[in-house]
């Protein structure tokens, strides 16, 4: 309840200031200090940079975030799937502090350093497939997607790229062309890069229950008729779509696409920017479908909040690019590499892949039980700790973005960070850090359930 205190009095043990391990509201959301900072933001920051919540962070750790007014919020967003191991995981903090004291930058292309090589070695080991691999490091997910396209084009000598309905791949010119949703990502920013084509996705809730093989045949038919394998460098797909609505394709869809790519000399690229690094209850989401991508793109959860991304793939494809054709001033920054090594250690040492599966079991069961009582929940989907509900007008499949916004707003006011997404804006997505406790999850979904019950009243 707003203004009430929810506090069990347990603290995290990190080198950062401790965040008490329970939701606590001591002011309305936003509090006076956040209001003051938002006024400064309005006068100093470009208005095109929006915020989901009007609160400013002071500390974060585990499954919680403390704002500048002393309110403690339960985090079901993880900075959009970034702080998978927690926002101040002790191993990450220590690794970053040690690296900062050694050196902050030399540029790997000038005088290299071991951290970059070590991250590449781990990615070559962890990504699906036992073939020989190479890795290149970059800064953002969009930058890595662009480089995957560059590599595919250089390797194949072909230009065209196929992406899918509802896709999100970034905000650069090429990745805006690859992204499906116009507002807010593309509107007014064209013209966009050419030779990008779109195929229909398997969307089980909205495509009449089409099985994966049939949905793949439909997509391949479009690709062959509108593009042609002889012109196609790469098929780029999110194994579980992110911004598009956490859409999980029907079983067999991804594997059929990958097999077609192999048979036709097309590079199959898995964009695992949001779904990678234990988020889905596997190290990478494509593993759920037994798919081994030619190239896999990673970012977000890779470095515990520091900017880092990667393209990892078949050695013959990665090495096809001429020397100097890949890279960038900050790509594989040493501090980000140190953080990434600590993230990987944490995932493996703390059993976070299994923890993601536990979160799925706890949350999906609860959401489905709510859906049985409330027909406004049209679909519950996702894997691991990448979960969503699609909201519709009661008794129909008509998207209800107003309801999604109201539930999110009510949850925010009660100290729970919830994000929306989806082509229709009607999906609530849940991305808790894997360090969140069962108690925090229970309390957070108590709030979400109450928000759903109150919405529309």
C-alpha positions in Angstrom: 0.0 0.0 0.0 1.4 3.4 -1.0 3.0 5.1 2.0 3.2 1.9 4.0 6.4 0.2 4.8 7.1 -3.3 3.7 10.5 -4.3 5.2 11.9 -7.6 6.5 15.1 -5.9 7.4 17.5 -8.2 5.5 20.5 -6.6 3.6 22.6 -7.8 0.7 26.3 -8.3 1.2 28.1 -6.3 -1.6 30.8 -3.7 -1.6 28.1 -1.2 -2.8 25.7 0.3 -0.3 23.3 -2.4 0.9 19.8 -2.4 -0.4 17.3 -3.7 2.2 15.7 -6.9 0.8 12.0 -5.9 0.8 9.8 -3.5 -0.9 9.4 -0.3 1.1 7.5 2.8 0.2 8.2 5.9 2.3 6.9 8.5 -0.1 4.4 8.6 -3.0 6.0 7.5 -6.3 7.7 9.7 -7.4 9.1 11.2 -4.2 10.2 14.9 -3.9 13.9 14.3 -4.7 12.9 12.3 -7.8 10.5 15.1 -8.8 13.3 17.6 -8.5 15.7 15.5 -10.6 13.0 15.0 -13.2 12.7 18.8 -13.6 16.5 18.9 -14.1 16.2 16.1 -16.6 13.5 17.9 -18.6 15.7 21.0 -18.9 19.0 19.2 -19.7 18.2 16.0 -21.6 16.7 15.7 -25.0 13.0 15.1 -24.8 13.2 12.1 -27.1 15.0 10.2 -24.3 12.0 9.0 -22.3 11.8 7.1 -19.0 9.4 4.3 -17.9 9.3 5.4 -14.3 9.7 8.9 -12.8 12.1 7.8 -10.1 15.9 8.2 -9.9 18.1 5.3 -8.7 20.4 5.6 -5.7 21.4 2.0 -5.2 20.4 -1.4 -6.5 21.2 -5.0 -5.7 19.6 -8.4 -5.8 16.0 -8.0 -6.9 15.6 -4.5 -5.6 16.2 -0.9 -6.5 16.4 2.0 -4.0 15.5 5.5 -5.3 16.8 8.8 -4.1 13.9 9.2 -1.7 14.5 6.0 0.1 11.7 4.0 -1.6 12.7 0.4 -2.4 11.2 -1.1 -5.5 11.1 -4.7 -6.7 12.8 -5.0 -10.0 11.0 -7.0 -12.7 12.9 -5.3 -15.5 16.6 -5.8 -14.9 17.4 -2.7 -16.9 15.7 -4.5 -19.9 17.3 -7.8 -19.3 20.8 -6.4 -18.6 21.4 -7.0 -14.8 20.7 -10.7 -15.0 23.1 -11.5 -12.2 22.0 -8.4 -10.2 22.8 -4.7 -10.4 25.8 -4.9 -8.0 26.9 -8.5 -8.0 30.0 -8.8 -5.8 32.1 -10.6 -8.3 31.3 -8.1 -11.0 32.0 -5.1 -8.6 35.4 -6.6 -7.6 36.4 -7.4 -11.1 35.6 -3.9 -12.4 37.3 -2.2 -9.5 40.5 -4.2 -10.1 40.5 -3.5 -13.8 39.8 0.3 -13.3 42.9 0.4 -11.1 45.0 -1.3 -13.8 43.9 0.6 -16.9 40.6 1.8 -18.4 41.4 1.7 -22.1 44.1 1.1 -24.7 42.0 0.1 -27.7 42.3 -3.6 -28.5 43.2 -2.7 -32.1 46.2 -0.7 -30.9 47.7 -2.6 -27.9 45.5 -5.7 -27.0 44.9 -7.2 -23.6 44.0 -10.6 -22.2 40.5 -9.8 -21.1 39.2 -9.5 -24.6 40.8 -12.8 -25.6 39.4 -14.5 -22.5 35.8 -13.3 -23.2 36.1 -14.5 -26.8 37.3 -17.9 -25.5 34.4 -18.2 -23.1 31.9 -17.3 -25.8 33.4 -19.8 -28.2 33.0 -22.4 -25.5 29.5 -21.5 -24.3 27.6 -20.8 -27.5 25.8 -23.7 -29.2 27.8 -26.1 -31.5 31.1 -27.9 -31.2 32.5 -26.4 -34.5 35.5 -24.1 -34.5 34.4 -20.5 -33.6 35.7 -17.0 -33.5 34.3 -14.0 -31.7 34.5 -10.2 -32.2 33.5 -7.7 -29.4 31.5 -4.5 -29.8 29.6 -2.1 -27.6 25.8 -2.5 -28.2 23.3 -5.0 -29.4 22.5 -2.9 -32.5 26.2 -2.6 -33.3 26.7 -6.4 -33.0 23.7 -7.1 -35.2 25.1 -4.7 -37.9 28.4 -6.5 -37.7 26.7 -9.9 -38.1 25.1 -8.7 -41.3 28.5 -7.3 -42.5 30.1 -10.7 -41.8 27.3 -12.6 -43.5 27.4 -10.4 -46.6 31.2 -10.6 -46.9 31.2 -14.4 -46.4 28.4 -15.1 -49.0 29.0 -12.2 -51.4 25.2 -11.6 -51.3 23.3 -8.5 -50.1 19.7 -9.3 -49.0 18.8 -9.8 -45.3 15.5 -11.4 -44.1 14.0 -10.5 -40.7 10.5 -11.2 -39.3 7.2 -9.7 -38.3 7.4 -8.0 -34.8 11.2 -8.1 -34.8 13.3 -5.6 -32.9 17.0 -5.4 -33.7 18.1 -1.9 -32.7 18.0 1.9 -33.4 20.8 2.4 -35.9 19.9 3.0 -39.6 20.3 -0.6 -40.6 18.8 -2.1 -37.5 15.8 0.3 -37.7 15.2 -1.1 -41.2 15.3 -4.6 -39.6 13.0 -3.6 -36.8 9.3 -4.0 -37.5 7.6 -1.5 -35.2 7.4 2.1 -36.4 6.5 4.1 -33.3 8.7 5.0 -31.5 11.6 3.3 -33.1 11.4 4.3 -36.8 8.8 7.0 -37.2 10.4 10.1 -38.9 13.9 8.6 -39.1 14.0 7.3 -42.7 15.0 6.6 -45.3 16.3 3.3 -44.1 19.0 0.9 -45.4 18.0 -1.2 -48.4 17.9 -4.9 -49.1 16.0 -5.8 -45.9 13.0 -8.0 -46.3 10.3 -9.2 -43.9 8.8 -12.7 -43.5 5.9 -13.9 -41.3 6.8 -15.2 -37.8 5.3 -18.1 -36.0 3.1 -16.4 -33.4 1.1 -19.3 -31.8 -1.4 -17.1 -30.0 -2.3 -15.1 -33.2 -1.8 -17.4 -36.2 -4.5 -19.9 -35.6 -2.5 -22.5 -33.9 -0.2 -23.1 -36.9 2.4 -25.7 -36.0 6.1 -24.8 -36.3 6.8 -26.7 -39.5 3.8 -25.2 -41.3 4.7 -21.7 -40.1 8.2 -22.2 -41.3 7.0 -23.4 -44.7 4.9 -20.2 -45.0 7.9 -18.0 -44.2 10.2 -19.9 -46.5 7.6 -19.6 -49.3 7.7 -15.8 -48.9 11.5 -15.7 -48.8 11.8 -17.8 -51.9 9.3 -15.8 -53.9 10.1 -12.3 -52.7 13.9 -12.5 -52.2 15.4 -15.8 -53.5 18.1 -17.8 -51.9 20.6 -16.8 -54.5 20.3 -13.2 -53.3 20.1 -13.8 -49.6 23.1 -13.3 -47.3 21.4 -13.9 -43.9 18.2 -14.8 -42.1 18.3 -12.9 -38.7 15.8 -13.9 -36.0 15.3 -13.5 -32.3 14.7 -17.1 -31.0 12.3 -15.4 -28.5 11.3 -12.0 -29.6 11.9 -9.2 -27.2 10.2 -5.8 -27.9 7.9 -7.6 -30.3 6.1 -9.2 -27.4 8.1 -12.1 -26.0 6.8 -14.3 -28.8 8.0 -17.9 -28.5 7.7 -19.6 -32.0 6.0 -22.9 -32.2 8.3 -25.9 -31.8 10.1 -26.8 -35.1 9.9 -23.3 -36.6 13.5 -22.3 -35.8 14.9 -25.6 -36.7 13.2 -25.7 -40.1 14.4 -22.2 -40.9 18.0 -23.1 -39.9 17.9 -26.3 -42.0 16.7 -24.3 -45.0 19.5 -21.8 -44.6 22.1 -24.6 -44.4 20.7 -26.2 -47.6 20.7 -22.9 -49.5 24.0 -21.3 -48.4 22.3 -18.7 -46.3 23.8 -17.6 -42.9 21.4 -18.2 -40.0 21.9 -15.5 -37.4 20.4 -15.8 -33.9 19.9 -12.4 -32.2 20.2 -13.4 -28.6 20.7 -9.8 -27.3 17.7 -10.1 -24.9 17.4 -13.8 -24.6 21.0 -14.8 -23.9 23.1 -15.6 -20.8 20.8 -17.9 -18.8 17.8 -15.6 -19.1 15.5 -18.3 -20.6 16.6 -21.3 -18.6 19.3 -22.2 -21.1 22.5 -20.3 -21.7 21.0 -19.3 -25.0 17.4 -19.5 -26.1 18.1 -21.3 -29.4 19.2 -24.3 -27.4 15.6 -25.0 -26.4 15.0 -25.8 -30.1 18.2 -27.7 -30.7 19.3 -25.0 -33.1 23.0 -24.2 -33.8 23.2 -20.8 -35.4 26.0 -19.9 -37.9 26.4 -16.6 -36.1 25.0 -15.6 -32.7 24.7 -12.0 -31.4 24.9 -11.3 -27.7 24.8 -8.1 -25.5 22.6 -6.9 -22.6 23.2 -9.6 -19.9 26.8 -10.2 -21.1 28.5 -7.8 -18.8 26.3 -7.0 -15.8 25.4 -3.5 -16.9 28.6 -2.4 -18.7 28.4 -1.8 -22.5 29.6 -4.9 -24.3 28.3 -7.0 -27.2 29.6 -9.8 -29.4 29.2 -11.7 -32.6 30.3 -15.4 -32.2 30.3 -17.8 -35.1 31.7 -20.3 -37.4 35.4 -19.7 -37.9 35.3 -19.7 -41.7 32.6 -17.0 -41.7 34.1 -14.8 -39.0 37.6 -15.1 -40.6 36.3 -14.2 -44.1 36.4 -10.5 -43.3 39.7 -8.8 -44.2 42.0 -7.5 -41.4 40.7 -4.2 -40.1 37.2 -4.8 -41.4 35.8 -5.4 -37.9 36.4 -3.5 -34.7 35.9 -0.1 -33.1 37.5 2.3 -30.7 35.7 1.0 -27.6 34.7 -2.5 -28.7 35.7 -5.0 -26.0 36.6 -2.3 -23.5 38.8 -3.8 -20.8 36.4 -2.8 -17.9 33.5 -4.3 -19.7 35.5 -7.5 -20.4 36.4 -7.8 -16.8 32.7 -7.5 -15.9 31.7 -10.1 -18.5 34.2 -12.7 -17.1 32.7 -12.1 -13.7 29.2 -12.5 -15.0 30.0 -15.8 -16.7 31.7 -17.0 -13.5 28.6 -16.0 -11.5 26.1 -17.7 -13.9 28.1 -21.0 -13.7 29.1 -20.9 -10.0 25.7 -19.9 -8.7 23.6 -22.2 -11.0 21.6 -19.3 -12.6 20.5 -21.3 -15.6 18.6 -23.6 -13.2 17.4 -20.6 -11.2 15.8 -19.2 -14.3 13.9 -22.4 -14.7 12.7 -22.2 -11.1 11.5 -18.6 -11.7 9.5 -19.8 -14.8 7.8 -22.5 -12.7 6.9 -20.2 -10.0 5.7 -17.3 -12.1 4.0 -19.1 -15.0 1.9 -21.2 -12.7 0.7 -18.1 -10.9 0.0 -16.2 -14.1 -2.0 -19.0 -15.6 -4.0 -19.4 -12.5 -4.9 -15.7 -12.8 -5.7 -16.1 -16.4 -8.2 -18.8 -15.7 -10.1 -16.3 -13.6 -9.7 -13.3 -15.8 -10.3 -13.5 -19.6 -8.4 -10.3 -20.2 -5.2 -12.4 -20.0 -5.2 -13.8 -23.5 -1.9 -15.6 -23.4 0.9 -16.4 -20.9 4.2 -17.2 -22.5 8.0 -17.1 -22.4 10.8 -19.2 -20.9 12.9 -19.0 -17.8 12.9 -15.4 -16.5 11.8 -14.0 -19.8 8.0 -14.1 -19.4 5.0 -12.2 -20.5 1.2 -11.9 -20.5 -0.7 -10.6 -23.5 -3.7 -8.5 -22.5 -6.9 -8.4 -24.5 -10.4 -7.1 -24.2 -12.4 -9.5 -22.1 -13.5 -12.6 -24.0 -11.8 -11.6 -27.2 -8.4 -11.6 -28.8 -8.5 -7.8 -29.4 -5.3 -6.2 -28.1 -5.8 -3.9 -25.1 -2.8 -1.6 -24.7 -4.7 0.7 -22.4 -5.1 -2.1 -19.9 -1.4 -2.9 -20.1 -0.4 0.7 -19.5 -2.8 0.9 -16.5 -1.5 -2.2 -14.9 2.1 -1.1 -15.3 1.3 2.4 -13.9 -0.6 0.9 -10.9 2.3 -1.5 -10.3 4.8 1.3 -10.5 2.9 3.4 -7.9 3.1 0.4 -5.6 6.8 -0.1 -6.0 7.1 -2.8 -8.6 9.0 -2.1 -11.9 7.0 -3.6 -14.8 7.7 -3.1 -18.5 5.4 -3.2 -21.4 6.1 -4.3 -25.0 4.6 -5.8 -28.1 3.7 -4.6 -31.6 0.2 -3.7 -30.2 1.6 -2.3 -26.9 -0.6 -4.8 -25.0 2.1 -7.1 -23.4 3.4 -7.0 -19.9 6.9 -8.4 -19.8 8.7 -9.7 -16.8 12.5 -9.8 -16.7 13.6 -10.2 -13.0 17.2 -10.6 -12.2 18.1 -14.2 -11.5 19.3 -13.1 -8.1 15.7 -12.2 -7.0 14.3 -14.2 -4.1 11.1 -16.2 -4.2 9.7 -13.9 -1.5 10.4 -10.9 -3.7 8.7 -12.5 -6.7 5.7 -13.5 -4.6 5.3 -9.9 -3.3 5.8 -8.4 -6.8 3.1 -10.6 -8.4 0.8 -9.8 -5.5 1.0 -6.2 -6.6 0.6 -7.1 -10.3 -2.4 -9.2 -9.6 -4.0 -6.5 -7.5 -3.3 -4.0 -10.3 -5.0 -6.2 -12.8 -8.0 -6.6 -10.5 -8.3 -2.8 -10.0 -7.6 -1.9 -13.6 -10.7 -0.7 -15.6 -12.8 -0.3 -12.5 
